[in-house]
Amino acid sequence: MKSILIVSFSMIHSDPRVMRQVRLLEGKYRVTVAGYGPTPDAQVEFIALERQPRSLLVKSFWAFKLLAGLHEHYYWNQQQVQACLQRLAGRTFDLVIGNDVSSLPLALRLAGEAPVMIDSHEYSPREFEDKWLWRRLFGPHADYLCRRYLPRAACMTTVCQGIADEYRNVYGVPSTVIHNAPVLQALQPRPVQAGRIRLIHHGAAIRSRHLEVMIDMLAFLDPRFTLDFMLVASDGRYLEELKARVRDEPRIRFLDPVPMPEICAALNDHDLGVFLLPPVNFNYQHALPNKFFEFVQARLGIAIGPSPEMANLLDRHRLGVVAPSFEPQALAQALNALSTEDIMAFKQAAHAAAHELSYAHDGALLVSTLERLL
């Protein structure tokens, strides 16, 4: 049985994209996974990496290294990189998968003569370009890693066509698109209740996503609509600010988040998944997130702003409505125009598209890529 190493500087057990890789490969190969957090519930060897908090003085020292362009010194002295090298010293693998550009130099060193596949979850050089400090320190570092190491990978995958095109245009590296689609869910569309339309948004409470615009949208919606949020407290202070903002609004609720495998079933009794994401950076402009495909697997209609990657798939499968702008009034106007029959048609369209927009399709594409490399 051949051996595969997966490296990701993320919380493995709650990283949907990495866990789909794990589920696809466990049992077929000897799989070793290196990353953060508790051991994932999978038949794999897990190498737990840790990052200890750094003092302000230490952070300032490393910021100076980045400003001075000492990218190699900065990279190889990161705690998680050194820990992984130590834990896996002397080990050999038939294939290494690096998740995101931050893991690529490490993956190449650990691979030796074995092929490396890099799976880029984002367009790394512009990931948080809306933040000045990130642009100054980490943007140039990510650009350096891309220029030096991307051409050495055996192949590259990423999440959508817009990001794939940018990697090719800037770095000359082609990539295969593997969508952030979950496994096919055995669910059915629920009927829409007369006079009541249930909207839901789920995901992480991240300030740069400006989730408050969806709260503001409710003021422009007619009384049929309610809005539920099911958010992971990535930014606990921001989540509390959102809750305080709707304290006197009975049509908005905050639901407890559920484990990743239960998300689609938890969404299923709603009518429309909603996501209004102002394009404050390149990755948000080209967003095609897990939640879009989870809405489909939950058999919901979808309501979004004019995010091109999501809008293209939504229009192709007639899954819902696209507002003409990212203003809350614009999406509210599109929603107010919908009838119960319109929404039920969107839910039926999601049911029809569920197989194509699931990991049954994209997982097969990933397996064929890995088999070719092996």
N, C-alpha and C positions, 0 to 999 in steps of 0.2 A: 504494500500500500504506500503510495507516494505521500510526501509530507509537504504541508503548506503552512507558512507563517503569515498571520495577519497582524499588522501593526497599526494602531490608531491612538493618538493622544486625545482620547475622549472617554467618557463614562460608558464602557462597552455595553453593559446590561441595558442601558436606556438609549443607546444610539441606534435608531431604527435601521439605518443603511448598513452599518457594520453587522448588526445582528442578522440581517437578511443574508449577508455573505456567510456568516457562521452557519445558519440553518441550511443553506444550500450545500455546504461542503462537509458538514459533520457526518460521520458514518461512511462517507465515500473516500475520505483521505484522513491521514493523521494531521489534525489541525491544532496548531498552537496560536494563541491569541495574546498579544501584549497590549495593555492599556490600563486605564484608570478604573477605580471602583471595585465593587464586590465581584466575585466570580460569577459569570453569566450562567444561566440555567441551560447548559449545553454540554454535549459530549466532546469537550475540547480540553487541552492543557492551557491553563491560564497563568500568564506572567503579570502579576500586579505591579504597576509602576506608581510611584508617588512623587508628588511635588510639594515640598515644604514651603510655607509662606516665607517670602523674603522681606527683609527690613527695607526701609526707605533708602538707607545708605547703599545696600547691595543693589537695589533696583536702579539707583542713580549710576552706580558703577557700570552695570550692564547697558544702560541707556547710552552712556558715553561710548562703549564699545560699538554699539550700533551706529551712532552718529559718526564715528570714525571709520565706518565701513569694514570693521573686523568681523565679517559675517561668519567665516569658518570658526574662528575662536569662540564667538558667541554660541554658535550652534552646538559644537561638540562638547561644550562645557555645561550645557543645560542638564539639570539633574535627571530628568526623565530619559534623556538620550544616554547618559553615562550608565544609569541603572539598567537600561535594556541591554547595552553592550556587555555589561558584567554578567547579567543573568543568562545571557545566551552565548557567552564565549565558548568557542569550540563546536557549536552546534552547526549542522548543515541541513538545508531544506531544498526541496525540488522546485519550489516557487515561493516568492514573497509578494504579498499584497500590502502596499503602503497606502493608507487612507489620508488624503490631503497632502499637499506639498511639504508641510512641516515634517512629515515622517519619511519623505523620499530619500534624503541622503543616508539616514540610518538604515532604511530598507535595502538600499544598494550595498552598503557595507556588510550587512548581515547575510545578504544573498550570495556573496562571492561570485561564483560563475553561474549561479542559477538566474533565471529570468525574474524581473520585477515588473509587476503591474501597479501603476499608480491610479488610484481612484480619487478624483478631486471632487469633493462635495460642494465646493464653492470655487469662484474665481479668486484665488488666494491673493494676488497682488493688489486687489481693490476691495477686499472683503469688508473692511470697516472704514472706507475712505471718507465717510461723513464725520469721522472723529479726527481732529487736527493732530493730536499726539500720535495716534496710530499711523496716520499718513506719514508723519515725519520719521518715526522709528521703524515700524514693522512693515510698511509698504515696500520700502527699498530692500528690506531683508527678504521678503517673499519674492520680489522680482529677481534678486540675486539667485535664490534657490532655483527658481524656474529656469533662468538662463543657463545655469551651470549643470543642473541635474536632470531636467525633463528630457533632454535628448538621449540620456543614458537608459531610460526606462524602455522595457521591451514593448509595452503598449500602455495606453492611457484610456480611462473611462471617465465620464463626468455626467452631470445630472440633467442637462438640457442643451438644446442646439445653440442657443445664444452664447453660453459659456464655452461650448466646444469651438464655436467659430472664433471667439476671442483668443483662446489658447493657440489656435492655428495661425491667426493673423499676426499675433505679437511674437510668438515663440516658434512658429513653424512646426508645431507638434500636432498631428491629427489625434482625434479621440473618438471613441464610441459612446453614444448616449445610452445610459442605463437609468431609466426613470426611478424616482423615489416611490415606487408603487408597492403596497403591501401584498401579501398573498391573497388569493381569491377568497372572499368571504361568502359563506352560505347564508345570505340574508335576502329578504324580500322587501320591496318598497312598502312602507306603511301608508294607509289612506290619510289624506289631508282632512283635518277636522273643519267643518263649516265654521267660518267666522274666526278661526284661530290659525295663525301661521307661526311656527316655531323656528326661529333662527338660532344657529349655534356657531361659535368660534372656539376652536381648541388649539392648544400649543403652549409655547413658552411665554411668560410675561417678560418681554424684552423691551426696554424703553424706546429703542430706535425703530421699533415696528409701529409706534404711534397707535396703539390699540384704542386710544380714546376717541379716534375718529369714528369708530363703529358705535361707541356710546353716543356720540353727538348725532349720529345718523338717526337714532331712535326718535328724536324730537320731531323729525320730518316724516315719520312713518305713520300710517293710519292705525287705529286701535286694534286691528287684527293681529299685529305683529308683537311677538315677545322675543327677547334676545338672551341666550344663555352663554356664559363663558365657562370653559373648562381649561384652566391654566395651571401649568407647572410654575412654581415660584422661583424662576431663574433669577429674578430681581425682586426680592421680597418687599422692598420699600415701594417699588413701582406697583406691584400687585395691590398693596394696601392703599395706595393713592387711587387706583382704579375703583376699588370697592367703596372708598369714601365718596368718590364722585357720583355714585349711583345710589347712595344711601336712601334717598327719598324717591327712587324710581322703582315701583313695584314690577314693572315689566322686564327688568333686567335682574338675572340671578347669576351667582357664581357657584358652579358645581365643583365638587371634589374631583381631581384628576384620577384616572384609572390606569392600571398597568398597560403598557404598550399593546400587548396582544388583545386587550379588551376594548380598545378605542372605538373601532367600527361598530361593534354591537351597542356601545353606550350612545353613539350618535344616532342610531337607527330610528328612534322614535321622534326625531325632529324632521323638519321639512326642507330646510335650505341651509347649507353650509355657507358662511359668509367670511370673506377675507378682503379687506380694503387696506392695501399695503403701499403707502406712499414710496416712490422710488428714490429714496434718499442716498442710495449708493448703487454701484453696478450690479451687485448680486440681488438686491431687492428689485431692481429694474427687470432682471431676467429670472425672477423667482418662479420655480415650479416645485413647490414643497411637498413633503409627505402629506400634509393635510388635504391638499387638492385630491390626491388619489384615495385618501381615507374617506373623504366625502363621497366619492364614487362608490367605494366598496360598502359604505353605509347606506347606499341607495338614496342619497339626497340630491336635490337640485343644488346648484351652486350660484352664488352671487358675488361678483368680484369687481374691482376696478380694472382699468385698461392695462393690466400687466400682460405683455405680449405672449409670453410662453403659456401662461394659463389660458388666456383668451383664445389662442389658436386651437388648443385641445377642446376647450368648452364649445367653441363654434362648430368644430368638426363633428362633435357627437351630440350637439344641441342639448347641452346639459344645464343651461341656465341663462343668466343675464350678465352682461358686461356694461358697467356704467361708462359714460363718455369721459369722465374725469375721476380724480381721486377725492373730490369734495364729497362730504357725507350727503349733501342734498342730492347730488347726482345719482348715487346708488339708491337712495330712498325713493326718488322719482321712478326709477326703473322697477323697484319692488312694488310700489303702490299700484302700478299698472297691471300687475299680475292677477289672474283669476285662480281660483282653486284648481280648475282644469289645467291651466298652464303649468302650475307647480307639479301636479300629478304627472303630466307629460314629461317634465324634467326628471322626475324620480324614475319613471319607466325607462327613459333614455340612459340613465345611469346604470340601471339593471342590464340593459342591452350591451353597454360598453364595459361592464365589469370585468369580463375575462381579458379583453384586449388591454385594459388599463390596470392590470394586476402584475404581480411578479411572475406569474406563469409565463408571460411573454418575455419580460426583461431578464428573468432568471435564466431562461433558456439561452438567451443571447450571451449572458455572462459565462455560463457553463461552456459554451462553444469557444469563447475567447480563452478561457483558462485551459481547456483541453488542447487547444492549438499551442499554447505556450509550453505545456507539459510535454 
